[in-house]
Amino acid sequence: MEIIFMFIAAFIVFLLAIIAISRSAISRAREPAKQTEERINQLEQRVKELEAKK
């Protein structure tokens, strides 16, 4: 009976680890996209400022 509880506990920990790893991977995939978008917006603003100076 104790062995069954240990397997159940191990399975739950395994599932939690899989969920944590997948969330981490998703957040790492989204973060560079946000940084790239912010950088593009900054560059667009800079181009507009330079064109306005002409």
Residue pairs with C-beta under 8 A, 6 or more apart in sequence:
none
